[in-house]
Amino acid sequence: MLTVFDAPLFISLGLLGVRTFWKDRKTHLIGLAGWTLFGVFWWTQLPGYVDHSDTFNSFVALFALPIFGFFGYHEYLSYKWDEEYRPLRFVAGATFFAATIYFVVERTPEISGPLIKIVSDHSVGLLNALGHNYTTLEPQFIMGELSVPIMPSTVRMVLACTALQGMTVAGSFILLGWESWKRKAAVLTLVLVPVYLVNLGRNALVIYLCDVQGMSFNLAQGVIGKSISLVTLVILVVVAFILLPSLYENIVGILDLPWRKGPNHRYRDRIFGTTFPEEKETEIETTEEENRP
């Protein structure tokens, strides 16, 4: 549920949104403020993740401020050098879209509840098609967390079981590329549909391992389930890199930030150890301007 305590989160996302859409030198300082505040917000979430034994998100929250602060520092450098470093704008836009969608859904039970219920019904339907007999209850708050109980299982579905986080991140990264909208729509479908289907299989497997095999939830979900998600993600990222060169180039540009010591940093030189011809750079720049949000 949205509360006044969410103000820092949505203020930071608003600042990143301004950084994405407003093309002006001073927006680099707005980006600096947005990244810093976003990192501070994640740090405030760390105690809650630790209390829930959420190892993955605990690490995300722990390293959020140093990482986002580093992005903010490079926004300051861009302001100082009066330079638009494309990968910084790309990651600001992707963060704005992905985090805004995810946190609005998470903080709004009227949206997250039906979403969890749909995924729960589909996951249970997969199990029942294999000869089991499970049913789902209506969304309800259990220990302060909105979830859908699975009967007669001990497992209950929460928002993390919907793969919403991964799909919003993947979708934002794909849609902010400079390729044609037709190509981006095709890649989006190619990525999101398998993510959703694999997630249903993962949910069904976790329920089966816990109820039938007697495996602990931490092992079934925290190790096996997340390993499946990770392998799927790696495969789909490779596919996306092949089909969307802009995605690969922007990611390389972000990973190359520690070596950015001055303006006009040629991060493209690290792509396959080659330098892009000037004609291609001009073409890419022109195409990107046409497709930028």
C-alpha positions in Angstrom: 0.0 0.0 0.0 1.3 3.5 -0.9 2.2 5.5 2.1 4.1 8.8 2.9 7.2 6.7 3.5 7.3 5.8 -0.2 7.9 9.5 -1.0 11.7 9.1 -1.3 11.3 6.2 -3.7 8.9 8.0 -6.1 10.7 11.3 -5.9 13.9 9.5 -6.9 12.1 7.8 -9.8 10.6 11.1 -10.8 14.1 12.6 -10.9 15.4 9.7 -13.0 12.4 10.2 -15.4 13.3 13.9 -15.8 16.9 12.8 -16.5 15.7 10.5 -19.2 13.3 12.7 -21.1 14.7 16.2 -20.6 17.8 16.8 -22.8 19.7 19.6 -21.1 23.1 19.8 -19.4 21.5 20.5 -16.0 19.6 17.2 -16.0 22.9 15.5 -15.2 22.6 17.1 -11.7 19.0 15.9 -11.5 20.2 12.4 -12.4 22.9 12.7 -9.6 20.2 13.5 -7.1 17.9 10.8 -8.4 20.5 8.0 -8.2 21.6 9.1 -4.7 18.1 9.1 -3.3 17.2 5.8 -5.0 20.3 4.2 -3.4 19.3 5.6 0.0 15.8 4.2 -0.4 17.2 0.7 -1.0 19.4 0.9 2.1 16.3 1.6 4.2 14.8 -1.7 2.9 17.8 -3.8 4.0 16.5 -4.6 7.6 13.2 -5.9 6.2 14.9 -8.2 3.7 17.2 -9.5 6.4 14.2 -10.2 8.7 12.6 -12.2 5.9 15.8 -14.1 5.1 15.7 -12.7 1.5 19.3 -13.2 0.6 19.1 -11.9 -3.0 17.3 -8.6 -2.2 19.5 -8.2 0.9 22.6 -8.1 -1.3 20.8 -5.7 -3.7 19.9 -3.3 -0.9 23.4 -3.6 0.7 25.2 -2.6 -2.5 22.6 -0.2 -3.9 24.0 3.0 -2.6 27.6 2.4 -3.7 26.4 1.3 -7.2 23.8 4.0 -7.7 26.1 6.6 -6.1 28.7 5.6 -8.7 26.1 6.3 -11.5 25.4 9.6 -9.8 29.1 10.4 -9.8 29.3 9.9 -13.5 26.3 12.1 -14.0 28.3 14.8 -12.3 31.2 14.1 -14.6 28.9 14.4 -17.6 27.7 17.7 -16.3 31.3 18.8 -15.7 32.4 17.8 -19.2 29.1 18.9 -20.8 28.7 15.4 -22.4 25.8 13.1 -23.0 27.1 9.6 -22.2 24.4 7.5 -23.9 24.6 4.4 -21.6 23.9 6.6 -18.5 20.7 7.9 -20.0 19.8 4.4 -21.1 20.2 2.9 -17.5 18.4 5.9 -16.0 15.4 5.4 -18.3 15.4 1.6 -17.8 15.4 2.1 -14.0 12.7 4.7 -14.2 10.3 2.5 -16.2 11.1 -0.8 -14.5 11.0 0.4 -10.9 8.0 2.7 -11.4 5.9 -0.2 -12.8 7.1 -2.7 -10.2 6.7 -0.5 -7.1 3.3 0.9 -8.2 2.1 -2.7 -8.6 3.7 -3.8 -5.3 2.3 -0.9 -3.3 -1.2 -1.3 -4.8 -3.0 -4.4 -3.5 -5.9 -3.9 -6.0 -3.3 -4.6 -8.7 -0.9 -7.0 -7.1 -3.6 -9.2 -5.6 -5.2 -10.2 -8.9 -1.8 -10.6 -10.5 -0.6 -13.0 -7.8 -3.9 -14.9 -8.1 -3.6 -15.3 -11.9 0.0 -16.7 -11.6 -1.1 -18.9 -8.7 -4.0 -20.3 -10.8 -1.8 -21.0 -13.8 0.9 -22.6 -11.6 -1.6 -24.8 -9.8 -3.3 -25.6 -13.2 0.1 -27.0 -14.4 0.4 -29.3 -11.4 -3.2 -30.4 -11.6 -2.7 -31.3 -15.3 0.0 -33.7 -14.0 -2.4 -35.5 -11.7 -2.3 -33.4 -8.5 -5.2 -31.7 -6.8 -4.5 -28.2 -5.6 -6.7 -25.2 -5.3 -6.0 -21.5 -4.7 -7.6 -19.2 -2.1 -8.3 -15.5 -2.6 -5.4 -13.0 -2.0 -5.0 -12.1 1.7 -2.4 -10.5 4.0 -0.5 -13.1 6.0 2.2 -11.7 8.3 1.9 -8.3 6.6 2.5 -9.7 3.1 -0.1 -10.1 0.4 -0.2 -13.7 -0.7 -2.3 -16.4 -2.2 -2.4 -19.6 -0.2 -2.2 -22.9 -2.1 -4.3 -25.7 -0.6 -3.5 -28.2 0.7 0.1 -27.1 0.3 2.2 -25.3 2.9 3.5 -23.0 0.1 1.8 -19.6 -0.6 2.4 -17.4 -3.6 3.6 -13.8 -3.2 4.5 -11.1 -5.7 8.0 -12.4 -6.1 6.5 -15.6 -7.6 5.0 -13.6 -10.5 8.4 -12.8 -12.2 7.2 -9.2 -12.4 10.5 -7.8 -11.4 12.5 -9.7 -14.1 9.9 -8.9 -16.8 9.8 -5.2 -16.0 13.6 -4.9 -16.1 13.9 -6.9 -19.3 11.1 -5.0 -20.9 12.5 -1.6 -20.1 16.0 -2.6 -21.3 14.6 -3.9 -24.6 12.2 -1.0 -25.3 14.9 1.7 -24.8 17.0 0.4 -27.6 17.3 2.3 -30.9 16.1 -0.5 -33.1 12.8 -0.4 -34.9 9.7 -0.8 -32.8 8.8 -3.9 -34.8 12.1 -5.6 -33.9 11.8 -4.6 -30.2 8.2 -5.9 -30.0 9.4 -9.2 -31.5 12.3 -9.5 -29.0 10.1 -8.5 -26.2 7.7 -11.3 -27.0 10.5 -13.8 -27.5 11.9 -12.9 -24.0 8.8 -12.3 -21.8 6.7 -15.3 -22.9 9.5 -17.9 -22.0 10.1 -16.0 -18.7 6.5 -16.3 -17.8 6.2 -20.0 -18.8 9.4 -21.0 -17.0 8.3 -19.1 -13.9 5.1 -21.2 -13.9 7.1 -24.4 -14.1 9.4 -23.1 -11.4 6.5 -22.4 -9.1 5.0 -25.8 -9.7 8.3 -27.5 -9.1 8.8 -25.7 -5.8 5.3 -26.8 -4.6 6.0 -30.4 -5.7 9.4 -30.5 -4.0 8.1 -29.1 -0.8 4.9 -31.1 -0.6 5.7 -34.4 -2.2 9.5 -34.7 -1.7 9.6 -33.1 1.7 12.3 -30.6 0.7 12.7 -27.4 2.7 11.3 -24.3 1.1 14.7 -22.5 1.4 16.4 -25.2 -0.7 13.5 -25.6 -3.2 12.9 -21.9 -3.8 16.2 -20.3 -2.7 18.6 -22.6 -4.5 16.8 -24.7 -7.1 14.1 -22.3 -8.1 16.5 -19.3 -8.4 19.0 -21.4 -10.2 16.4 -22.2 -12.9 15.6 -18.5 -13.1 19.2 -17.5 -13.4 20.0 -20.0 -16.2 16.9 -18.9 -18.1 17.9 -15.3 -17.7 21.4 -15.9 -19.0 20.1 -17.7 -22.1 17.6 -15.0 -22.9 20.1 -12.2 -22.3 22.4 -13.8 -24.9 19.5 -14.0 -27.4 18.6 -10.4 -26.7 22.2 -9.3 -27.2 22.3 -11.0 -30.6 19.0 -9.5 -31.8 19.4 -6.1 -30.2 23.0 -4.7 -30.7 21.9 -1.5 -28.9 21.3 -3.5 -25.7 24.7 -5.1 -25.8 26.4 -1.7 -26.6 24.7 0.1 -23.7 25.5 -2.7 -21.2 29.1 -2.6 -22.3 29.0 1.2 -21.8 27.8 0.8 -18.2 30.3 -1.9 -17.4 33.0 0.3 -18.8 32.3 3.3 -16.5 35.2 2.5 -14.2 37.5 3.3 -17.1 35.8 6.5 -18.1 38.4 9.1 -17.2 37.5 11.9 -19.6 35.0 13.1 -22.2 34.5 11.2 -25.4 35.2 7.9 -23.8 35.2 5.2 -26.5 33.5 2.4 -24.7 32.5 0.9 -28.1 36.2 0.0 -28.6 35.7 -2.8 -26.1 33.0 -4.5 -28.1 34.8 -7.5 -29.7 38.0 -5.5 -29.4 37.1 -3.4 -32.5 36.4 0.3 -33.2 33.1 1.1 -34.9 33.5 2.9 -38.2 32.5 6.6 -38.1 29.8 6.0 -40.8 28.2 3.4 -38.5 28.4 5.6 -35.5 26.7 8.4 -37.4 24.0 6.0 -38.6 23.4 4.7 -35.0 23.2 8.2 -33.6 20.7 9.3 -36.1 18.5 6.2 -35.7 18.7 6.5 -31.9 17.4 10.1 -32.1 14.4 8.9 -34.0 13.6 6.1 -31.6 14.5 7.8 -28.3 11.6 8.2 -25.8 
